[in-house]
Amino acid sequence: MSFLDPLKTPTLLTELRAGSLHLFNGNSGEDLVITTDAEGRSDAASQARVREALLRLAPRKPWQSRGTLWCALPARGVSFRTVKIPDSARDGLRLLLTLQIEAQFPVPPESLVWGWCEPSKSSASLTRADGLREIQVAALKKELVEDYAALFSSCGFNPVFTIAALLRSGPNVRAVNSSAVLEVGARGSEFLARQESMPSLVRILPWGGEQISAALVRDFDMTPTEAEHTCVRLIQADSFTIERRTALMASVVATVAPLVQSIQRLWSGPELLVVGDTPAALLAARVLEESLRPTVIMQRIELDRAPGQTFAVRGIWEATKDSSGEVPLRLELTPTAPSFGGRRTLPEVSWKWVARVAGLLAALLLFPYAEALVGRPLLARRLANLQKDYDRLGEIDRRLEFLQYIADNQPPYLDASFVIANAAPPGARIESLSLNRRGEISLSGFAQMPQQIVDFRTKLVESGFFSQVVVEEQSPVQPNQPRSLMRITAQWKGHAERQALMLGPTLPEKANTNSVASDKEAATNSSPTESEPSFSNPAAKN
């Protein structure tokens, strides 16, 4: 238990059905009768009963913040659509889905309450082969939930809506991809089918358990009470004679036949879960088991259900208590719902902020002491790490000196090649080049004219890189032709003398963002210095 729990309003779980509302706060619950008009809006008396039940199950103190109310909605008006978006679209997912909803639904997104769900990881890999991922979107008109949203908000709750049909299966059918759930009600039934672990369709079937009682009353001249007792006795073994039981079951099978036909038109799959809380639901499950073979019929029927604990409410309870803490599909209503009954929602009482400020001040006073206790182990670890780093400094210094020695004494092969390449005359060809660590260089080749050999030697001397340059051989390639062979030897200078030279290509200078350089300054910066040879470009020191 957290010390902030007294500031929070308890969470409520509800399921809204046609003609009833079921509330559960984790310990106790209530079942309320709701009277609605043709448009599905509840009357004032029903709203007053709901308000009183909310205040009984989750009373809100003046200093408490708003609680969360999970409400499972019926399938009336719910529509599913499968949309595809790029698999890389992780950010801005809601905006992309809003555009898809605007394109696929006849109603703008602002008039809808909608949410989405994705397939499980096992099936998601199959749907992403084309670079797209499938997302199932569920939506219904906002006007169907506005009244209840305003009612819940006026009682101090933040309503969060979901689809009841997605929660009734519990842990039984979640692992099966192509499965279905049938909830048998008194006057109607809800059918949900899944495909690739995602809901594919949801329908309200015009068949309810009361039709079995009506058929028994019609066929066997019973009263409604006798018909209900007969349904209970049909579940029990050896309650009737064989002839009587056969006749009664024949009437039940004939009554359930329209439900079987409706399911066969909508879906065909390996597994169907039938849920309900009446004897008629159990009889319907037995008839479906015989009529829908080879489909496996599973049953989740409880005749003695506790108040408020419907299968959808239990599904919300299991989902919120799970490690993920989320229901399969969450419908969020934008905070633009009108106030209930023309009244404003309850204002946030200032005592809540007083409690928060008091808690903040207490935290500030206790923080220095808590910091000393909590930060002591961390400081000890940091000191130990600093001591280890200090011990490593000697080894790091030795390695650095070794690397610096190598860098200072490595032969300048690249610099020598750069100087020779810049000094070589046009059309000259160097056929062999020999360099050694002692600084001795020997190259041979030919030039187009004898004067180019002299100019080549002059440029090598003027570069300042070599201490001596000697032309060992200069002879024409063929008589009466200007093309001449050459062989030149040279010796580069010491490391200290070479260090002052600026060798390498010219790199672009960084732009000065503080002031704009004048044309004269730009020309001065771009021109070579007087001490540099004309063939060298200042860049980086050797």
Secondary structure as UniProt FT lines:
FT   TURN            3..4
FT   HELIX           5..7
FT   STRAND          12..17
FT   TURN            18..19
FT   STRAND          20..24
FT   STRAND          29..33
FT   TURN            38..39
FT   HELIX           44..57
FT   TURN            62..63
FT   STRAND          67..73
FT   TURN            76..77
FT   STRAND          79..86
FT   TURN            87..88
FT   TURN            91..92
FT   HELIX           93..104
FT   HELIX           109..111
FT   STRAND          112..117
FT   HELIX           121..127
FT   TURN            128..130
FT   STRAND          132..141
FT   HELIX           142..144
FT   HELIX           146..154
FT   TURN            155..156
FT   STRAND          157..163
FT   HELIX           164..166
FT   TURN            170..171
FT   TURN            174..175
FT   STRAND          179..184
FT   STRAND          189..195
FT   TURN            196..197
FT   STRAND          198..205
FT   HELIX           210..220
FT   HELIX           224..235
FT   TURN            237..238
FT   HELIX           242..266
FT   STRAND          271..276
FT   HELIX           279..291
FT   TURN            293..294
FT   STRAND          296..301
FT   TURN            307..308
FT   HELIX           311..321
FT   STRAND          331..332
FT   TURN            335..336
FT   HELIX           340..342
FT   HELIX           350..409
FT   HELIX           413..423
FT   TURN            426..427
FT   STRAND          429..435
FT   TURN            437..438
FT   STRAND          440..447
FT   HELIX           450..462
FT   STRAND          466..476
FT   TURN            479..480
FT   STRAND          484..492
FT   HELIX           495..499
FT   STRAND          502..503
FT   HELIX           519..526
FT   TURN            530..531
FT   TURN            534..535
FT   STRAND          540..541
//
